[in-house]
């Protein structure tokens, strides 16, 4: 088998393995240039140890962590050039995140760090060591899981360009201080939505500290259009915006009108993310008015419009036949480049 596939660059392994590589001709040659590994930590310690003796140039490591074995630590510590690290801690994991992190050979070489946990997290102060981070993703179940974020708020990451905080947020005042130190270089900012986390002071801080954003997903309640105007006016380079819709957030019509009225002309993609049922879906007359206004923008970028349903929605752009006929019409006119209906699991924005 190993002789047949040549040099392997990526390996996905989610079940336990009892492979002994010495017994398989060609295994060492096949795996010596492995650069990407996705695996479950519950695989036998011996397997990880064997891998550590062969693979020393893994660049991207994606771990689903239940048990942390000595073999896994050996494998991680053998990687001198690791660039991307993603760790998901199971609900019942007995693993200590800090044990994994302390085994890294060169944490300052990590450019992408994503942490997912279904439970309270260990202290996050270790992130300060990742001085070359370009992307930071934190997906935690509660705000209490952001242990020691008060230390992280003062950290400076000169190369950080992408910030993704999902499901829950740290305390807003801590996150605002973090943005004050790190917002200027950010190109993408995604701040939670699952638990209706939206804060006016945080949005104003993004306007103040993150002027160079290209992609943005934050929540504006239907009484915060003035804040939305300030954000869009301050972030003049925005190209992609995700707007939360439904309930206390904006309706479809309010969201699209706000883009026309407040945004600069670089935007070419709008994602409507439905957190809740919309009160009233956009009507054909309102949709056509938006499309006509879009066609008049100078310079005009063909529009990509994405409808993201996180719940079953009965009344939205895509459920109205007249609206869909308008979309098809303006696709033919070249005003609309793409129209897509998706769901939250597709992670359209991120």
PyMOL commands that set and color helices and strands:
alter all, ss='L'
color gray80, all
select helices_A, chain A and resi 2-5+21-23+27-31+45-54+70-77+97-102+107-109+125-129+143-145+149-152+172-182+200-209+225-234+252-262+284-295+317-319+321-332+344-346
alter helices_A, ss='H'
color red, helices_A
select strands_A, chain A and resi 10-13+36-40+60-65+84-89+112-117+135-140+162-167+188-191+215-218+240-245+269-274+303-309+336-343
alter strands_A, ss='S'
color yellow, strands_A
deselect
rebuild
show_as cartoon
